[in-house]
Structure formats: structure tokens, C-alpha cells
């Protein structure tokens, strides 16, 4: 089913009847099918929609990456408005560098996503920006590329900083669009500062973001075999960079939940997501908890931090024989769970 933003875009099918087009971060897997007659490539930064899109369409149309290669050129591009405006700016800088002079550059999204800021965002590349259409609480804006576009280098958007957690100082790389960009989330800090002793076996940092947890674990336990997984290509890029900056060996794995992970883990640590795009969505964490038995050893443990308003204790108690609250603040709770039921 087409998302509201894609339904709006589908109303402007005539735009895609000529030339080569790039769709960026569509919010559903079916829009490329809708434009099956057109010459379209799709750039994904989120693994769930990428996987679904490959299953329902032509696999060669789709690319999952942190940035799109600028040696390919297009006559037009549509960017789905991301949650963070700085992420939108970075995406537009990348996409504009892939366009021919005079190409169409469009932004589409739900009104609550901040798409109304499209005019200011697009004016950096297009002298005249117009609202093309609006419906279903969404809007589509666009203009023609008439500015000189600088070559895109994702490293220019990186923020590299030293962080201090507990008694450990290490380096972190982050990008716009990655969870807690440019800082350490309070919940993640609370988890790591209250981390009990654990086996230095195979460890999963689930929803790794920029790699704060995974790098901490392997720096503390050099023998640990750390796997960092995330749905976001930007997060995985940052996790790899963070590991390299700290000169530690880790494995970085894209995964929609636990579906792409193989083997068992003795320890799983997570500050799990509760948003999908701009929507509040608890199903990622609920499915993670429900399926954890398939990836956790019988003697393994889960260490999870969650906002106080997210009542995960009951879900955890259904899946584990042992659930301990090891730290609690006014905002966050840290749970240690063992012995899957």
C-alpha cells in the first residue's frame, strides 16, 4: 500500500514520463512499482523499506547506502522529507550533486514531517520553488536546479568528538539523521554507567546508532566479539567509522529487527528505537523482545534501557524468567534480563 506521501506523488505521474529519475528514501515499498513504466532508480537509507522494495520490484533498481554515488546523473529527483532538517540538507546536497543542470528537484512529505520548510531547503539549489500539489496532509514542492552544486563528500557532514562515559574516554563519529547526533543520549549513558559484569563472549549492540554502546563494550572487553546492527545506513556508516577511530574490531550488520542476524549472542545491549520515521512506533522493540529467544544463548542476558513512559517490564517478564531493574532515574529504567522462557 502506498504511504500518504507516495499517494500524493502518484498524482503527478506525468513528471516521470521522460528522463531518468531518482527516488530517495520512499516511505513504502510500492512507489517504484507504481512508476514501473518510468526510468527510475531508488536510493534507500533504511533497510526495512529497501528489503521490502527488492521483494516486490526489480532488485537492480534499489541501492542501500549512506550516500548515493555522484558519478550517476539524473534528470530529476524526489526526496522524501526526513525527520531531521539537517538530514534533509545533507540528502539534498548529495542528490543535487547527482543531477544534470536544469533537472527537477522535488521534496515530498507529510505536513507534520516539516515539509513546509521545503521552500527554504530547495532555494539553495532552485531560484524558483513552487508547491506542486497537496493532499492527504502531505505536500509536494519542487523547482529546477539552476545553481552550481559543490561535489558531495559525506565526510564534510561528519561530527567527530571525544566522549567520556564512566571511566572510559573514546571517540565517536555521527551524522545528521543518526540517533542522538552530536551527543550521547542520556538513556544510553545511564545504561553504560550501570553496566554489570558480563561475559566477554559474542555481544550484540541492537539499534547501534553511531556505535556508542558497541565501542564501549569492546574497549572494556577486548576479547568480546561485538556485532553492531541497525536499520539505518547512516548509523552503520557511523558505527564503522567510530570503531575505526577507536582501533577496535567489530562486525557491522544491517538488519530489520533481528531478521538478518545469524548465530547466538551471550549478551545483548540496547537502547531500542520507538520511532519509525516521524511516527511513534513500539512494534520494533516489541518484536525484538518477542523474538529474542532465537538469538540469545540459554545462559545469555539482555541489558535494555527505556524511557520511563515505555512500559516494557511486563513484556520482558513474559519472555524472561529473571528481570531486574538495575537502575532508575526520573526519565529512564535499565533492566537486566536472563533465562528466556
C-alpha positions in Angstrom: 0.0 0.0 0.0 1.3 3.5 -0.9 2.0 5.8 2.0 0.2 9.1 2.1 3.3 10.9 0.7 3.5 8.3 -2.1 -0.2 8.7 -2.9 0.4 12.4 -3.4 3.4 11.8 -5.6 1.4 9.3 -7.7 -0.9 12.1 -8.6 1.9 13.7 -10.5 2.8 10.7 -12.7 3.3 12.9 -15.7 6.5 14.3 -14.2 8.2 10.9 -14.6 7.2 10.2 -18.2 10.5 11.5 -19.5 14.1 11.4 -18.3 15.9 9.4 -15.6 14.7 9.9 -12.1 16.0 9.1 -8.6 13.6 8.5 -5.7 15.2 9.0 -2.2 14.0 7.3 1.0 10.5 6.4 -0.1 8.3 5.6 2.9 6.8 2.5 1.3 8.0 -0.3 -0.9 5.4 0.1 -3.7 6.0 3.5 -5.2 8.6 2.2 -7.6 6.1 -0.4 -8.8 3.6 2.4 -9.4 6.1 4.1 -11.7 7.2 0.8 -13.3 6.9 2.4 -16.8 9.4 5.1 -15.9 13.2 5.1 -15.8 13.7 5.2 -12.0 16.4 4.3 -9.5 15.7 4.2 -5.8 18.1 5.3 -3.1 17.4 3.9 0.4 19.0 4.7 3.8 16.6 2.4 5.7 17.0 -1.3 5.4 13.3 -2.3 6.0 11.9 -0.4 3.0 15.0 -1.5 0.9 14.3 -5.2 1.7 10.6 -4.9 1.0 11.2 -3.0 -2.2 13.5 -5.6 -3.5 10.9 -8.3 -2.8 8.2 -6.5 -4.7 10.1 -4.9 -7.5 13.3 -5.0 -9.7 16.2 -5.6 -7.3 18.7 -3.7 -9.6 16.6 -0.5 -9.1 17.4 -0.3 -5.5 20.6 0.9 -3.6 21.0 0.8 0.2 23.8 3.1 1.3 24.7 6.1 3.4 25.2 8.3 0.4 24.4 7.9 -3.3 27.3 7.8 -5.8 27.6 11.1 -7.6 29.1 9.5 -10.8 25.5 8.8 -11.8 23.4 11.6 -13.3 19.6 12.1 -13.4 17.1 14.4 -15.0 15.1 14.6 -11.8 14.9 13.5 -8.1 12.3 13.3 -5.4 13.5 13.3 -1.8 11.0 12.2 0.9 11.3 14.6 3.8 13.2 13.1 6.7 12.6 13.7 10.4 15.6 16.0 10.9 16.1 19.1 8.8 19.9 18.7 8.9 19.4 15.2 7.4 17.3 16.8 4.7 20.1 19.4 3.9 22.6 16.6 3.7 20.4 14.5 1.4 19.7 17.5 -0.9 23.5 18.2 -1.1 24.1 14.6 -2.1 21.2 14.3 -4.6 21.8 17.7 -6.2 25.3 16.6 -7.0 23.7 13.7 -9.0 21.5 16.0 -11.2 22.0 17.5 -14.6 21.7 21.3 -15.0 18.1 22.2 -15.2 16.9 19.0 -13.6 13.8 18.9 -11.4 14.4 18.6 -7.7 11.4 17.8 -5.5 10.6 17.3 -1.8 7.5 15.4 -0.7 6.3 14.6 2.8 3.6 14.8 5.4 2.9 18.2 6.8 4.0 17.1 10.3 7.3 16.0 8.9 8.3 19.6 8.4 7.9 19.5 4.6 6.6 23.1 4.8 10.3 24.1 5.2 10.9 22.7 1.7 10.9 26.2 0.1 13.9 27.3 2.2 15.7 24.0 1.7 15.2 23.9 -2.1 16.1 27.6 -2.6 19.7 26.8 -2.1 19.5 24.9 -5.5 16.5 26.4 -7.3 15.8 30.1 -7.8 12.1 29.5 -8.0 10.3 26.9 -5.8 6.7 26.0 -6.2 4.1 24.0 -4.3 3.1 21.4 -7.0 0.4 19.6 -5.1 -1.1 19.0 -1.6 -3.5 16.3 -0.3 -3.8 13.7 2.5 -2.0 16.0 4.9 1.1 16.0 2.6 2.7 18.5 0.2 4.9 18.3 -2.8 7.3 21.1 -3.6 9.8 21.5 -6.5 12.0 23.6 -8.7 14.6 23.4 -11.4 18.3 23.1 -10.5 19.9 26.4 -11.5 22.7 26.7 -9.0 26.3 25.5 -9.1 26.4 22.4 -6.9 29.5 21.6 -4.9 30.8 18.0 -5.1 29.3 15.9 -2.3 31.6 14.4 0.4 29.8 12.8 3.3 32.9 13.3 5.5 32.2 17.0 5.4 28.9 16.3 7.3 30.5 14.1 10.0 30.9 15.2 13.5 33.8 13.5 15.3 34.1 14.1 19.0 35.6 12.7 22.2 33.1 11.4 24.7 33.5 10.3 28.4 31.3 7.6 29.8 32.1 6.1 33.3 35.9 5.8 33.4 36.3 5.5 29.6 37.2 8.2 27.1 36.7 7.4 23.4 35.9 8.8 20.0 32.5 8.9 18.2 31.5 9.7 14.7 28.0 10.9 13.9 26.0 12.2 11.0 22.7 14.1 10.7 19.8 11.6 10.8 21.6 9.3 13.2 20.0 8.9 16.7 21.3 11.5 19.1 23.6 13.1 16.5 26.4 15.0 18.1 25.8 13.9 21.7 25.4 10.9 23.9 21.8 10.1 24.7 21.0 10.3 28.4 19.5 6.8 28.4 22.5 5.2 26.7 24.8 6.9 29.2 22.7 5.6 32.1 22.9 2.0 30.7 26.7 2.1 30.3 27.4 3.7 33.6 25.4 1.0 35.4 26.6 -1.9 33.3 27.1 -5.0 35.4 29.9 -7.5 34.8 29.1 -9.8 31.9 30.8 -12.5 29.8 33.1 -11.3 27.1 31.6 -13.6 24.5 29.6 -12.7 21.4 27.8 -9.4 22.1 25.0 -7.6 20.1 24.5 -3.9 20.1 21.0 -3.8 18.8 20.0 -0.5 17.2 23.6 0.6 17.4 23.3 4.2 16.1 26.7 5.7 16.0 28.2 2.8 17.9 28.3 4.3 21.4 27.4 1.0 23.2 29.4 -1.4 20.9 32.6 0.6 21.1 32.3 0.9 24.9 31.9 -2.9 25.2 34.8 -3.9 23.1 37.1 -1.2 24.6 36.2 -2.6 28.1 36.4 -6.2 26.9 38.9 -6.6 24.1 38.1 -10.3 23.8 34.4 -9.6 23.1 33.1 -10.4 19.6 30.8 -7.4 19.1 28.2 -7.2 16.4 26.5 -3.8 15.8 23.2 -3.8 13.9 20.9 -1.1 12.8 18.2 -0.4 10.2 19.9 2.9 9.1 22.7 3.0 6.6 23.8 6.3 8.1 24.1 4.7 11.6 26.0 1.7 10.2 28.4 4.1 8.4 29.0 5.9 11.7 29.4 2.7 13.7 32.1 1.6 11.3 33.8 4.9 11.5 33.6 5.0 15.3 35.1 1.5 15.5 38.0 2.6 13.2 38.6 5.7 15.2 39.0 3.7 18.3 41.0 1.0 16.6 38.7 -1.9 17.6 37.4 -4.8 15.6 33.6 -5.2 15.3 31.1 -6.6 12.8 28.5 -4.1 11.4 25.3 -5.6 10.1 22.2 -4.1 8.5 19.1 -5.7 9.9 15.3 -5.0 10.1 14.9 -6.1 13.7 16.6 -9.5 14.3 15.7 -10.9 10.9 19.1 -10.6 9.2 21.2 -11.7 12.2 22.6 -15.2 12.5 24.1 -17.2 15.4 23.6 -16.7 19.1 24.8 -14.0 21.5 25.8 -14.2 25.1 24.9 -10.6 25.7 22.6 -8.2 24.0 22.6 -4.5 24.9 20.2 -1.9 23.5 18.6 1.5 23.8 15.8 0.4 21.4 14.1 2.7 19.0 10.5 3.7 19.4 10.1 5.7 16.2 9.7 4.8 12.6 10.4 7.9 10.6 8.3 10.6 12.2 5.8 8.1 13.7 5.9 6.8 17.2 6.2 3.0 16.8 6.7 0.4 19.5 6.5 -2.6 17.3 10.2 -2.7 16.5 11.0 -3.2 20.2 8.0 -5.4 20.9 9.0 -7.7 18.0 12.6 -7.6 19.2 11.6 -8.8 22.7 9.3 -11.4 21.3 12.0 -12.9 19.1 15.0 -12.6 21.3 15.0 -16.3 22.3 16.1 -17.1 18.8 19.4 -15.2 19.1 20.2 -15.3 22.8 22.0 -18.2 24.4 20.3 -20.1 27.2 22.7 -18.6 29.7 22.7 -15.2 28.0 21.4 -11.8 29.2 19.7 -8.8 27.8 20.5 -5.3 29.1 17.9 -2.7 28.0 17.3 0.9 28.8 13.9 2.5 28.1 12.1 5.8 28.8 10.0 5.6 31.9 6.8 6.0 29.9 7.6 2.9 27.8 6.2 0.1 30.0 8.4 -2.7 28.8 8.7 -4.5 32.1 5.6 -6.6 31.5 6.8 -7.6 28.1 10.2 -8.6 29.4 8.6 -10.6 32.2 6.7 -12.7 29.7 9.9 -13.6 27.9 12.4 -13.9 30.7 12.4 -15.8 34.0 14.6 -13.2 35.6 14.0 -9.4 35.1 15.9 -7.0 37.4 15.6 -3.2 37.5 19.3 -2.3 37.9 19.0 1.5 37.6 16.1 4.0 37.5 16.1 7.8 37.1 13.2 10.2 36.6 13.4 9.5 32.9 14.9 6.1 32.3 14.9 2.5 33.5 17.7 0.0 32.9 16.7 -3.7 33.0 18.9 -6.8 33.2 17.1 -10.0 31.9 18.2 -13.6 31.8 16.9 -17.1 31.1 14.4 -16.9 28.2 11.1 -18.6 28.7 
